[in-house]
Amino acid sequence: MMIVKSSKSLIKQNSFDIIKFSLLLLMFILINQPTGCHSGTVEKKIYHEIQVQNFCFLRFNATNQIGCSDSKFGNEGLIKIINNDNDMEEIKSGQSAYVPVITSKQFNFTTLMAFKKSDHVAGVLVLDYGRPASGFSSDRSCPNQMFDLYTNDDKYGFCRKIQWNKPNPQHYDNGLLYEHWPFPIFFLRNQTDIDWLLNKTAQHQDWPKLAAEFKAPMHGAVDSITCTRRSILSQDSWFSLMPVSFCEPLGGINIYSHTFKLNDSDSLPDNSVVVLATRLDTFSMFDGLAPGADSVMSSLITIIAIAEILYRPDIQSKLINNDNRRSLFIALFDGEAFDYIGSSSAAFQMKEKIFPLPKKRSDEKSLQFDFSKIFQWIEFEQIGLHKISEKLPLYLHKNPGTNSKQLINIIQNESNKFKDLQMNETPDEMPLPPSSVQSFLKLRKDIEHIVITNHRDEFINKYYNSLFDDGSDMMNSIEFKKSYLDRIKSVATLFARVVYQSITGQPLDLDKQADEELISMLMECLLHNSNCKLFSIILQPSNITAESNNDDGDGNGTIYSDSNVKHILPPYPSYVSVYQADPRTKILRQYIRRILNYFTGENMHVAFDKCVSMANSDPYHTYLWQMGQSLLGECVRSNVFTVDCVSPAFDGQTLDIRKSFVDHNEYAAWTESKWDAVSLRIFVQPNPLQQYLIVITGVVISIVFVTLFVYFNRNYQYYFRPMNDTCQTTENLPTCTAENITQTFHDTSGDNRNVVQSSELNIDVNAIIDSGDNRDPTIA
């Protein structure tokens, strides 16, 4: 028996050695293949991944969810190029899930609603083919209609008098952003990806066909109230090992500058502050696409150019030391596209007398700035030129019933000096267009104000609050660009004179003109190429900066040079993003703040260390170490400061919703859903009949092999005999000889070619038997 066991063990050992050697050899061959063997190779052969940077995502207000949502496990469908109505009908009547592919010129409310009504749309791909000539806006026909000055007004509410953002006649409504789309929508801009997709689709007109897999998982759901409550419960729960945030409030950065004497113990006189205001943000359906060329940038460029004039040393000194004791306050409000987040936040702070002007200590009483201090309000909205023209008509809007005659007279008188501008007063019964001043007029209706626009009634900007408001028609034409620059220069010069006269009571010298080079650089950076000279001038020469007063620290130390300006980078988006987000998501605000600091500030002509010391000891000013024209670094001191803004509907500390404000519809409660990584993969999908055949074949094979396994498992003794069955046995003790072992292999093999002799086992069985080992066999 011992001999048999030894023989078996040696056979097994040799077998294992052979198997181990074979596995090692196989591993060596695979590892040393010329092409390599990497994980994911098979996946790459099956899928082609397209990088997606611009996609539709979920947002929420107090009652609804808007934007795009996705299945938790992703969406898949056959790619279908939409060329005509027959293609649309195929999607509506088809049995498979489809991914319609449309161009940006087909992208409109009517088309998306047709997809929404179909049960067969897994996702939508929009290819960038330029903007539609007929116009496109993702905002409502009446922007901010739920929280404007006229919401509860039977005469003016909900744009009963004027439909400002009038929809294209071909489509019955705007407002794509305010719909919920139960499928992902991706916007493709890379021409290489677009060409590849179209070519592959053309190659797979018949089976197997091209298909797409979308992944854009959104965490939030229902509305802001529900989503915020879930987030807070998750973060406060003691048993939650990994707290999850499902959504976050929308919020931005208000940028301010002033001529106040903050260290003066005297308070601001009533009716003494002239406010110069505009908005900082726009939106679109897609993440990363919110250029706002006319919606935002036209007025922003103008205000910066005005500020540069008024903060020139000789003019600034007269503004500060005027006999009227009046002051200038520049306000750039963020989040205005979402029901006036920035201006409503500032108005709420004034109402509660907590407007956060810089002060020396947190417990120190700061200079009081509230509604009673406002003398006049001048606001710019859309003022851009939309065609080459030698004269730009502008319109002066005011709230019905408000007396703004004094301000209008100054504007009209000064405008007579400019032949390329035409100032038009709107009728008294015409309401205000969407504008930040409405948030303040809700709380003090007698503020003297003017809102300047390029439209009398409905917008002439056909791409208001959309991805197509990019100024491409103007920036791609030298003649158009020159005409635009000249008109903005005139507007900036005119209103610098208006502001100066309102504050000092004296006219400004006619030779004080807006800086044409500054306007040109602003147009280049904000409308065309973010890799521009101006952005480098206002940065710091290194990642170390001397700053004070609410700096958000972008830490960008990029240095401009003539060599890298050739690389054109798209302008930064002006979307507001979420409250207190990573500064990198608000990079445009950091640049605007630094531009305003540089062109309204004073070069202190000190070294970096001294600049740091001054910043630490002077809380009333902002100190920035900026590169400057010399590219060597300058210590710039200014009165620019920033304040994080969020809707008063949210508690500024806990970010919980203040239910009383929401229930009474006083303030908007906008949030943005959190999401995971977004991806788009293209693959070839076989004919469904072929798939069914593969499944059926697999099932049949599985059944056959399972049946055979069960059968042989139960009846193996009839087909296989153990080796010890051939050994000779005695009544008390089984004995095996070499002949028995040999015979066993004869019997089990059935073929002399497979006979295994004892000599092949390297065992001399007889020698072992005759070795004289006479121990008791039972013990052996």
C-alpha positions in Angstrom: 0.0 0.0 0.0 2.8 2.3 0.8 4.4 1.6 -2.5 1.2 2.5 -4.4 0.9 5.8 -2.4 4.5 6.7 -3.1 4.0 6.0 -6.8 0.8 8.2 -6.9 2.5 11.0 -5.1 5.4 11.0 -7.5 3.1 11.0 -10.5 1.2 14.0 -9.0 4.4 15.8 -8.2 5.7 15.4 -11.7 2.3 16.5 -13.1 2.3 19.7 -10.9 5.8 20.5 -12.0 4.8 20.3 -15.6 1.8 22.5 -15.0 3.8 25.0 -13.1 6.4 25.1 -15.8 3.7 25.6 -18.4 2.1 28.4 -16.6 5.4 30.2 -16.0 6.3 29.8 -19.7 2.9 31.2 -20.7 3.3 34.2 -18.4 6.8 34.8 -19.7 5.5 34.7 -23.3 2.5 37.0 -22.6 4.6 39.6 -20.6 7.3 39.7 -23.3 5.0 40.1 -26.3 6.2 42.9 -28.6 2.9 44.7 -28.4 2.5 44.2 -24.6 -0.6 42.8 -22.8 -2.3 45.5 -20.8 -5.6 45.6 -19.0 -8.2 47.4 -20.9 -6.9 46.4 -24.4 -10.1 44.4 -25.1 -12.2 47.3 -23.9 -10.4 49.7 -26.2 -11.0 47.4 -29.1 -14.7 47.5 -28.3 -15.3 51.1 -27.2 -14.1 54.4 -28.6 -14.3 57.1 -25.9 -15.0 60.7 -26.8 -13.9 63.3 -24.3 -17.0 65.4 -23.2 -16.5 68.8 -21.7 -19.9 70.4 -22.3 -22.9 68.6 -21.0 -26.4 69.4 -19.7 -26.8 68.9 -15.9 -29.4 69.2 -13.2 -30.4 72.4 -11.3 -33.2 72.9 -8.8 -35.3 75.7 -7.5 -37.8 75.6 -4.6 -40.4 73.7 -6.6 -38.8 71.9 -9.6 -35.8 70.3 -11.2 -34.6 71.5 -14.5 -31.9 70.3 -16.9 -30.9 66.8 -17.8 -30.8 63.5 -15.8 -29.4 60.1 -16.6 -30.1 56.6 -15.6 -27.9 55.5 -12.6 -26.3 52.8 -14.8 -26.0 54.9 -18.0 -28.0 55.1 -21.2 -27.4 53.3 -24.4 -28.9 53.6 -27.9 -28.3 53.4 -31.6 -26.9 56.5 -33.1 -29.2 58.1 -35.6 -28.2 61.2 -37.6 -31.2 63.5 -38.0 -31.3 64.9 -41.5 -35.1 65.3 -42.1 -38.6 64.6 -40.8 -38.4 60.9 -41.8 -35.5 60.4 -39.4 -37.6 62.0 -36.7 -40.5 59.7 -37.4 -38.2 56.7 -37.3 -37.2 57.6 -33.7 -40.8 58.1 -32.7 -42.1 54.8 -34.2 -39.0 52.7 -33.7 -38.7 49.8 -31.2 -35.0 50.4 -30.2 -33.5 53.0 -28.0 -31.9 55.8 -30.1 -29.3 58.5 -29.7 -30.3 61.3 -32.1 -27.4 63.4 -33.5 -28.4 66.9 -34.4 -26.4 70.0 -35.3 -26.3 73.2 -33.3 -28.5 74.8 -35.9 -31.2 72.1 -35.3 -31.0 72.6 -31.6 -34.2 74.2 -30.4 -37.2 73.8 -28.1 -39.4 72.1 -30.8 -36.8 69.4 -31.6 -36.1 68.6 -28.0 -39.7 68.4 -27.1 -40.3 65.9 -29.9 -37.5 63.8 -28.3 -39.0 64.2 -24.9 -42.4 62.9 -26.0 -40.7 59.8 -27.5 -40.0 56.8 -25.3 -37.1 55.7 -27.4 -34.5 58.5 -26.8 -31.5 57.4 -24.6 -29.6 60.6 -25.1 -28.9 63.4 -27.6 -25.6 64.5 -29.2 -25.4 68.1 -30.5 -22.6 68.8 -33.0 -21.2 72.3 -33.1 -22.0 73.7 -36.5 -22.1 77.3 -35.5 -25.0 79.3 -34.2 -28.5 79.3 -35.9 -29.1 82.5 -37.9 -32.7 82.7 -36.6 -31.5 83.0 -33.0 -31.6 80.9 -29.9 -32.1 81.6 -26.2 -32.2 79.0 -23.4 -33.8 81.6 -21.0 -37.5 82.2 -20.7 -39.4 84.8 -22.7 -39.7 86.8 -19.5 -36.3 86.4 -17.7 -36.4 86.2 -13.9 -40.2 86.6 -14.0 -40.8 84.9 -10.6 -38.6 87.3 -8.6 -38.5 90.6 -10.4 -40.0 93.9 -9.3 -43.3 93.2 -11.1 -44.1 89.6 -10.1 -47.2 90.6 -8.2 -48.1 93.5 -10.5 -51.3 92.8 -12.6 -50.2 95.3 -15.3 -46.5 94.5 -15.7 -46.0 91.1 -14.1 -44.8 88.2 -16.2 -44.0 90.6 -19.1 -47.7 91.4 -19.8 -46.6 94.7 -21.3 -43.4 93.7 -23.1 -42.0 90.3 -23.8 -38.3 91.1 -23.5 -36.8 87.8 -24.7 -39.3 87.2 -27.5 -39.0 83.7 -28.9 -38.2 82.9 -32.5 -41.4 82.7 -34.6 -40.4 79.2 -35.8 -40.5 77.9 -32.2 -43.3 78.5 -29.9 -41.2 79.3 -26.8 -37.8 79.8 -25.4 -36.9 78.4 -22.0 -35.0 75.1 -22.7 -33.1 75.6 -19.5 -36.3 75.5 -17.4 -37.5 72.2 -18.7 -36.5 68.8 -17.3 -35.1 66.5 -20.0 -35.1 62.8 -18.9 -32.0 62.0 -20.9 -28.4 63.3 -21.2 -27.5 65.9 -23.8 -23.9 66.3 -24.8 -22.4 69.1 -26.9 -19.4 68.2 -29.1 -17.1 70.9 -30.2 -14.0 69.0 -31.2 -14.0 68.8 -35.0 -11.9 65.6 -35.0 -14.4 63.8 -32.8 -17.3 65.2 -35.0 -15.7 63.9 -38.2 -14.9 60.5 -36.7 -18.4 60.1 -35.5 -20.0 61.0 -38.9 -17.6 58.8 -40.8 -18.2 55.8 -38.6 -21.9 56.2 -38.7 -21.8 56.3 -42.5 -19.9 53.0 -42.5 -22.4 51.3 -40.3 -25.7 52.1 -42.0 -26.7 48.4 -41.8 -26.1 45.9 -39.1 -23.9 46.0 -37.1 -24.7 49.6 -36.3 -23.0 52.3 -34.3 -24.3 52.9 -30.8 -23.5 55.2 -27.9 -23.3 54.8 -24.1 -23.9 57.9 -22.0 -22.9 58.3 -18.4 -23.9 61.5 -16.6 -25.1 60.5 -13.2 -26.7 63.3 -11.2 -26.9 63.0 -7.4 -29.7 65.5 -6.7 -33.4 65.1 -7.3 -36.9 66.6 -6.8 -36.2 70.3 -5.8 -33.9 72.5 -3.7 -35.8 72.0 -0.5 -35.7 68.2 -0.7 -32.2 68.0 -2.0 -30.8 70.4 0.6 -32.5 68.5 3.4 -31.0 65.2 2.2 -27.6 66.7 2.1 -27.8 68.1 5.6 -29.1 64.9 7.0 -26.3 62.9 5.4 -23.6 65.3 6.7 -25.1 65.5 10.2 -25.9 61.8 10.7 -23.8 60.1 13.3 -24.0 56.7 11.5 -23.0 58.1 8.0 -19.4 57.0 7.5 -19.1 58.9 4.2 -21.4 62.0 4.2 -22.7 62.8 0.8 -23.8 66.2 -0.6 -26.5 65.8 -3.2 -26.6 69.5 -4.3 -25.2 72.9 -3.4 -26.6 76.4 -3.5 -25.7 78.6 -6.5 -23.7 81.5 -5.4 -20.9 83.8 -6.6 -18.7 86.7 -5.8 -19.8 90.3 -5.9 -17.0 92.7 -6.7 -17.1 96.2 -5.3 -15.0 99.4 -5.5 -15.7 102.8 -3.8 -14.3 106.2 -2.9 -15.5 106.1 0.7 -13.2 107.2 3.6 -13.5 104.0 5.6 -11.3 105.2 8.5 -13.4 108.4 8.9 -15.6 108.2 11.9 -18.3 110.3 10.2 -21.0 108.2 8.6 -22.0 108.5 4.9 -24.5 111.3 4.4 -28.0 110.3 3.1 -28.5 110.4 -0.6 -24.8 110.8 -1.3 -23.7 107.6 -3.2 -23.8 107.3 -7.0 -23.9 103.6 -7.8 -22.4 102.3 -11.1 -23.6 98.7 -11.6 -23.8 95.8 -14.0 -23.9 92.0 -13.9 -21.2 89.4 -14.0 -22.9 86.2 -15.2 -25.0 84.5 -17.8 -25.9 80.8 -18.3 -26.5 78.1 -20.9 -27.7 74.5 -20.8 -24.2 73.2 -21.0 -21.4 73.2 -18.4 -18.5 75.4 -19.4 -20.3 77.2 -22.1 -21.5 80.6 -21.0 -19.7 83.4 -23.0 -22.2 86.2 -22.5 -20.7 88.5 -25.1 -23.6 90.9 -25.2 -25.5 89.7 -22.1 -22.5 90.5 -19.8 -19.3 91.5 -21.5 -20.4 94.6 -23.4 -21.5 96.3 -20.2 -18.6 94.9 -18.1 -16.0 96.2 -20.5 -17.8 99.6 -20.5 -17.8 99.9 -16.7 -14.1 98.9 -16.4 -13.3 101.6 -19.0 -15.3 104.1 -17.0 -13.6 103.2 -13.8 -10.2 103.6 -15.4 -11.1 107.2 -16.3 -12.6 108.1 -12.9 -9.7 106.6 -10.9 -6.9 108.5 -12.7 -5.1 110.4 -9.9 -6.2 113.9 -10.9 -9.8 112.9 -11.3 -10.0 110.6 -8.3 -8.8 113.3 -5.9 -11.7 115.6 -7.0 -14.2 112.7 -6.7 -13.0 112.1 -3.1 -12.8 115.7 -2.0 -15.9 117.2 -3.5 -18.0 119.9 -1.9 -21.2 117.8 -2.2 -19.7 115.0 0.0 -20.8 112.5 -2.6 -19.1 109.2 -3.3 -18.8 106.6 -6.0 -19.7 102.9 -5.5 -19.0 100.4 -8.3 -21.0 97.1 -8.0 -20.5 94.0 -10.2 -23.3 91.6 -9.2 -22.9 87.8 -9.6 -25.7 85.3 -10.1 -28.1 87.8 -11.7 -29.2 85.3 -14.4 -30.7 83.2 -11.6 -33.3 85.5 -10.1 -30.9 88.2 -9.0 -28.8 86.2 -6.5 -26.0 88.8 -6.2 -28.2 92.0 -6.1 -30.8 90.4 -3.8 -28.0 89.3 -1.4 -26.6 92.9 -1.4 -30.1 94.4 -0.9 -30.8 92.0 2.0 -27.5 93.0 3.6 -28.4 96.7 3.3 -31.9 96.1 4.6 -30.5 94.3 7.7 -27.7 97.0 8.0 -25.0 94.4 7.7 -23.4 95.4 4.4 -19.8 94.1 4.8 -17.6 97.1 4.1 -13.9 96.4 5.1 -13.1 97.2 8.7 -10.2 96.9 11.1 -11.5 94.3 13.5 -14.4 91.8 13.3 -16.0 93.5 16.3 -15.5 97.0 15.0 -18.5 98.9 13.7 -18.0 99.5 10.0 -19.2 102.5 8.0 -22.9 102.1 7.5 -24.0 101.7 3.8 -27.7 101.1 3.3 -30.6 102.2 1.0 -30.8 105.7 2.5 -27.3 106.5 1.3 -28.0 105.9 -2.4 -28.4 109.1 -4.5 -28.4 107.8 -8.0 -28.2 104.4 -9.7 -26.7 104.0 -13.2 -26.8 100.5 -14.6 -25.6 99.0 -17.9 -27.2 95.9 -19.3 -26.9 94.8 -23.0 -25.2 97.7 -24.9 -23.2 95.9 -27.5 -23.2 96.8 -31.2 -24.9 94.1 -33.4 -24.0 95.5 -36.8 -21.4 97.8 -38.3 -22.7 101.3 -37.6 -21.4 104.8 -37.3 -24.0 105.6 -34.6 -25.1 103.5 -31.6 -28.7 104.1 -30.4 -29.0 103.6 -26.6 -32.2 103.6 -24.5 -32.7 105.0 -21.0 -35.1 102.9 -19.0 -36.7 103.7 -15.6 -39.4 102.3 -13.4 -42.9 103.8 -14.1 -43.6 106.5 -11.5 -40.0 107.1 -10.6 -38.6 110.6 -11.0 -35.2 110.3 -12.8 -35.4 113.6 -14.7 -32.2 115.1 -13.1 -30.1 112.2 -14.2 -31.6 111.9 -17.6 -31.0 115.6 -18.3 -27.3 115.2 -17.4 -27.1 112.2 -19.8 -28.9 114.0 -22.6 -26.8 117.2 -22.3 -23.5 115.3 -22.2 -24.5 113.0 -25.1 -24.8 116.0 -27.4 -21.0 116.1 -27.5 -20.9 112.6 -29.1 -21.9 112.3 -32.7 -21.7 108.5 -32.7 -24.2 108.0 -29.9 -28.0 108.6 -29.8 -29.6 108.6 -26.4 -33.3 107.8 -26.3 -35.6 108.1 -23.3 -38.3 105.3 -23.1 -41.9 106.1 -22.4 -43.0 106.6 -18.7 -45.4 103.6 -18.8 -42.7 101.2 -20.0 -41.4 98.8 -17.3 -37.8 98.1 -16.5 -36.0 95.4 -18.5 -34.3 92.6 -16.4 -31.8 94.5 -14.2 -30.2 94.4 -10.8 -31.7 97.7 -9.6 -35.1 95.9 -9.3 -33.8 94.1 -6.2 -33.2 97.5 -4.6 -36.4 99.1 -5.9 -38.4 96.4 -4.1 -37.1 97.9 -0.8 -36.9 101.6 -1.7 -38.9 102.7 -4.7 -37.8 106.3 -4.9 -34.2 105.6 -5.9 -33.3 107.8 -8.9 -32.1 105.4 -11.5 -31.4 104.7 -15.2 -30.8 101.4 -16.9 -29.0 101.7 -20.2 -29.5 99.2 -23.0 -29.2 98.8 -26.8 -33.0 97.9 -27.1 -36.1 99.9 -26.6 -38.5 97.0 -26.0 -37.6 93.4 -26.9 -34.0 92.3 -27.0 -32.1 92.7 -30.2 -29.7 90.1 -28.9 -31.1 86.9 -30.5 -28.8 84.7 -28.3 -29.6 86.1 -24.9 -28.3 83.8 -22.1 -27.2 81.0 -24.4 -24.0 79.3 -25.6 -24.3 81.2 -28.9 -23.9 84.6 -27.3 -20.2 84.5 -28.1 -19.5 87.7 -30.2 -18.0 85.6 -33.0 -19.5 87.7 -35.7 -17.8 90.8 -34.3 -14.4 89.4 -33.3 -14.0 87.7 -36.7 -14.4 91.0 -38.6 -11.7 93.7 -38.4 -14.2 96.4 -39.5 -16.9 95.2 -37.1 -14.4 95.0 -34.3 -13.2 98.6 -34.9 -16.8 99.9 -35.0 -17.6 98.1 -31.7 -14.5 99.4 -30.0 -15.2 103.0 -31.1 -18.8 102.9 -29.8 -17.8 101.4 -26.5 -15.1 104.0 -26.1 -17.7 106.8 -26.6 -20.2 105.2 -24.2 -17.4 104.9 -21.5 -16.3 108.5 -22.0 -19.9 109.8 -21.9 -20.8 108.1 -18.7 -17.5 108.9 -17.0 -18.5 112.5 -17.6 -22.1 111.8 -16.3 -20.8 110.2 -13.1 -18.2 112.9 -12.5 -20.8 115.7 -12.9 -23.3 113.9 -10.6 -20.7 113.6 -7.9 -18.8 116.9 -8.2 -21.4 119.1 -9.8 -18.7 120.1 -12.4 -18.2 119.0 -16.0 -15.2 116.8 -16.8 -12.6 118.1 -19.2 -13.3 117.1 -22.8 -9.8 115.7 -23.3 -10.5 112.9 -20.8 -11.2 110.0 -23.1 -11.5 106.3 -22.4 -8.4 104.2 -23.0 -8.7 102.7 -26.4 -5.9 100.2 -25.8 -7.6 99.0 -22.6 -10.9 98.4 -24.3 -9.2 96.5 -27.1 -7.4 94.3 -24.6 -10.6 93.7 -22.7 -12.4 92.7 -25.9 -9.6 90.3 -26.8 -9.5 88.6 -23.4 -13.2 88.5 -22.6 -14.6 87.7 -26.1 -11.9 85.9 -28.0 -8.7 84.6 -26.3 -8.1 84.1 -22.6 -4.4 83.6 -23.3 -3.9 87.3 -23.7 -1.6 90.1 -22.7 -3.9 91.9 -20.3 -4.5 88.8 -18.1 -0.7 88.4 -17.7 -0.2 92.1 -16.7 -2.7 91.8 -13.9 -1.4 88.5 -12.5 1.4 88.1 -10.0 4.9 87.2 -11.2 5.0 84.1 -9.0 2.6 81.9 -7.0 3.3 84.1 -3.9 1.1 87.1 -3.6 0.5 89.9 -1.1 -3.2 90.3 -0.7 -5.8 91.5 1.8 -9.6 91.8 2.0 -11.3 88.7 0.9 -8.9 87.3 -1.7 -10.0 84.0 -3.1 -6.5 83.0 -4.1 -6.5 81.7 -7.7 -2.8 81.1 -7.4 -2.3 81.4 -11.1 1.3 82.4 -11.9 1.1 82.1 -15.7 3.5 84.5 -17.3 2.6 86.1 -20.6 5.1 86.0 -23.5 4.9 86.7 -27.2 5.5 83.0 -27.8 2.5 81.6 -26.0 0.0 84.2 -27.0 -0.2 82.5 -30.4 -2.1 79.7 -28.7 -5.7 80.9 -28.6 -7.7 79.6 -25.7 -11.5 80.1 -25.4 -12.8 82.8 -23.1 -13.6 81.8 -19.5 -17.3 81.1 -18.9 -19.3 83.6 -16.9 -21.6 81.0 -15.3 -22.1 81.7 -11.5 -21.3 78.2 -10.3 -21.9 77.0 -6.7 -21.5 79.0 -3.5 -17.9 79.1 -2.1 -16.7 76.8 -4.8 -13.1 76.1 -5.7 -11.7 79.4 -7.0 -10.6 77.6 -10.1 -14.3 77.4 -11.1 -14.6 81.2 -10.7 -11.4 82.2 -12.5 -13.1 84.9 -14.5 -14.1 86.7 -11.3 -10.5 86.6 -10.1 -9.4 88.2 -13.4 -12.1 90.9 -13.3 -11.2 91.7 -9.7 -7.5 92.0 -10.5 -8.2 94.1 -13.6 -10.3 96.5 -11.6 -7.6 96.5 -8.8 -4.9 97.3 -11.3 -6.7 100.1 -13.2 -8.3 101.7 -10.2 -5.4 101.2 -7.8 -2.2 103.0 -7.0 1.3 101.6 -7.5 3.0 101.9 -4.1 6.5 101.5 -5.6 7.7 99.2 -2.8 9.3 95.8 -2.7 7.3 92.6 -2.2 8.1 92.3 1.5 7.0 95.8 2.2 3.8 95.1 0.2 3.1 92.2 2.5 3.7 94.3 5.6 1.3 97.0 4.3 -1.3 94.5 3.5 -1.2 93.1 7.0 -1.4 96.5 8.7 -4.0 98.2 6.5 -7.5 96.4 6.5 -9.2 99.3 4.6 -7.5 98.7 1.3 -6.6 95.7 -0.9 -3.0 95.1 -1.8 -2.1 92.9 -4.7 1.4 92.1 -6.0 0.8 92.2 -9.8 3.1 91.8 -12.7 2.4 95.2 -14.3 3.6 96.6 -17.7 7.2 96.0 -16.7 6.5 92.3 -16.0 8.7 92.7 -12.9 6.0 93.1 -10.3 4.2 96.0 -8.7 2.5 96.5 -5.3 -1.0 97.9 -6.2 -3.3 99.3 -3.5 -7.0 99.8 -4.3 -10.4 100.1 -2.7 -11.6 96.9 -4.5 -13.1 94.2 -2.3 -15.2 91.1 -2.8 -18.1 89.5 -1.0 -19.3 86.0 -1.4 -23.0 86.1 -2.3 -25.7 83.5 -2.0 -29.5 84.0 -2.1 -31.0 85.1 1.2 -33.2 82.0 0.9 -30.1 80.1 2.3 -28.5 80.6 5.7 -25.0 81.9 5.0 -23.5 79.7 7.7 -25.3 76.3 7.5 -26.6 76.7 3.9 -29.9 75.4 5.1 -33.0 76.8 3.5 -34.8 79.6 5.3 -38.3 78.2 4.9 -40.1 81.5 5.6 -38.4 83.3 2.7 -39.2 80.5 0.3 -42.8 80.0 1.4 -43.5 83.7 0.8 -41.7 83.7 -2.5 -39.4 86.5 -1.4 -36.1 85.0 -2.6 -35.1 82.3 -5.0 -33.5 79.0 -3.8 -31.3 77.8 -6.7 -29.1 74.7 -6.3 -27.0 72.7 -8.6 -26.8 68.9 -8.5 -23.5 67.1 -7.7 -22.4 64.6 -10.3 -19.9 61.9 -10.9 -17.5 61.6 -13.9 -19.3 62.1 -17.3 -18.4 59.9 -20.2 -19.4 59.0 -23.8 -18.4 55.8 -25.4 -19.1 54.7 -29.0 -19.3 51.0 -29.9 -20.7 48.7 -32.6 -23.9 46.9 -31.7 -24.8 43.6 -33.6 -28.2 42.7 -35.0 -30.7 41.9 -32.3 -31.4 38.5 -34.0 -27.7 37.7 -33.7 -27.7 38.7 -30.1 -30.7 36.4 -29.4 -29.1 33.6 -31.3 -25.9 33.9 -29.2 -27.9 33.9 -26.0 -30.0 30.9 -27.0 -26.8 29.0 -28.1 -25.2 29.8 -24.8 -28.2 28.6 -22.8 -28.4 25.3 -24.8 -24.6 24.6 -24.3 -24.9 25.4 -20.6 -27.8 23.0 -20.2 -26.0 20.2 -22.1 -22.8 20.5 -20.0 -24.7 20.8 -16.7 -26.6 17.7 -17.6 -23.5 15.8 -18.5 -21.8 16.9 -15.4 -24.6 15.8 -13.2 -24.9 12.4 -15.0 -21.2 11.6 -14.7 -21.0 12.8 -11.1 -23.7 10.3 -10.2 -22.4 7.4 -12.4 -18.6 7.8 -12.4 -18.1 4.3 -10.7 -19.4 2.6 -13.9 -16.7 4.3 -16.1 -13.7 4.7 -13.8 -12.1 2.0 -11.5 -9.8 2.9 -8.6 -6.2 1.5 -8.9 -6.4 -0.5 -5.6 -9.2 -2.6 -7.1 -6.5 -4.7 -9.0 -4.2 -5.3 -6.0 -4.1 -8.7 -4.5 -5.4 -8.9 -1.0 -5.2 -11.4 1.8 -7.8 -12.1 4.3 -6.3 -9.7 6.8 -3.9 -7.5 4.8 -3.9 -6.0 1.3 -0.6 -6.5 -0.5 0.6 -5.0 -3.8 3.6 -6.1 -5.8 5.3 -4.6 -8.8 3.4 -7.0 -11.1 0.1 -5.8 -9.5 1.0 -2.2 -10.2 2.1 -3.0 -13.8 -1.1 -5.0 -14.3 -3.2 -2.2 -13.0 -1.8 0.2 -15.6 -2.4 -2.4 -18.3 -6.0 -2.8 -17.2 -6.9 0.8 -16.9 -5.2 2.0 -20.1 -6.4 -0.7 -22.4 -3.5 0.1 -24.7 0.0 -1.3 -24.4 1.4 2.0 -25.6 0.2 3.6 -22.3 1.7 1.0 -20.0 3.7 2.6 -17.1 6.4 0.3 -15.8 7.7 0.5 -12.3 11.1 1.5 -13.7 9.5 4.6 -15.2 8.6 5.7 -11.7 12.2 5.5 -10.7 11.1 3.0 -8.0 12.8 -0.4 -7.5 9.8 -2.1 -6.0 11.5 -5.5 -5.6 14.5 -3.9 -4.0 12.2 -2.3 -1.5 10.4 -5.7 -0.8 13.7 -7.6 -0.6 15.6 -5.0 1.4 15.3 -7.0 4.6 12.8 -4.7 6.2 11.0 -7.3 8.3 8.9 -4.9 10.3 5.4 -5.9 11.1 3.4 -5.2 7.9 0.6 -3.7 9.8 3.0 -1.1 11.3 4.5 -0.5 7.8 
